[in-house]
Amino acid sequence: MTVAQPASPETILLVEDDVSIRMPIAQYLRDCGYKVLEAVNANEAMTVLLDEQTVIDVVFSDIDMTSIMDGFGLSKWVREKRPGLDVVLVRAVPRAVNAAKELCDDGPLPQPHGPEAVHDHIRRLLATRNAKGSD
């Protein structure tokens, strides 16, 4: 299968505490041409995001993480500290969908999601943002 490569390697910050989920998604995104940084929890993600030298195009985060902050908290933090940075939340339960819609422009990515669905969602998100930026 041939996957469309991005024109320049955008950087995805993948935040997922389950290594069996994080690793295949990260590898698939790398195979698609993205630069992928991995964080095990919101604390690690915030450390990466606080480094002003690190360019991040999309934060892709699990909602349900075992740290001091879940994906909703991380999304709120990103909105305050890095306005304009796209966030994709995954693993939403039906009652959480409305909250996720407030934190992510497209709402949460539904379960189950494989690496291909993640790639397609990120590609559409970046294309929409790039199209808006050229207007």
Beta strands, then each sheet from edge to edge (+ up, - down):
strand 1: 11-15
strand 2: 35-39
strand 3: 58-62
strand 4: 86-90
sheet 1: 2+ 1+ 3+ 4+
end
